[in-house]
């Protein structure tokens, strides 16, 4: 006859409950735009606003000169800027958004009648603790999402400020970039507080 082990009631109370899967908190949509002509940037901004709603924060214009990765395709003297959007999104939408911004790049190229890409649009999500960018390029530290899109953990936010990682892109290490993301994070945190406050009413 098999013996049955019965735990005392006190021990049962000490066993931690299994963690339950919960919906992700909403995240703030971020988009970086690389371009060489102001008209191309303005058209990209308008396309993104039509697609994702009100833009609540714009960065300054940053020379994109720490890499020549896009020069062969898009030319030299490139510039980058960032946008953040007022409407919070479900983080799991990031891969779909990346696919859509790829389509917007092609729409803009065709609209201007150019033979090559004229803007590069990099979407990402900002949370209270991190900035995560979407990419179609695989690497050891990137996490597969879906539809061939990966998550690239770019920056961490701590009480001390911004923490960079071994694989953080060189331009994202610049203080000017980080000031924008910290400003977007402050807006995001205020939005989250408002959501929690409204839910308690």
Secondary structure, DSSP 4 states (H G I P E B T S, - for coil): --------HHHHHHSPPPPPP-PPPPBEEEEEEEESSHHHHHHHHHHHHHHH--EEEE---EE--S--TTHHHH-SS-EEEEEEESS-B-GGGHHHHHHHHHHHHHHHHHHTT-SS--EEEEEEEE-SSEEEEEES---TTPEE-STT-EEEEEEEEETTEEEE-TT--GGGGSHHHHHHHHHHHHHHHHHHHHHHHHHT-
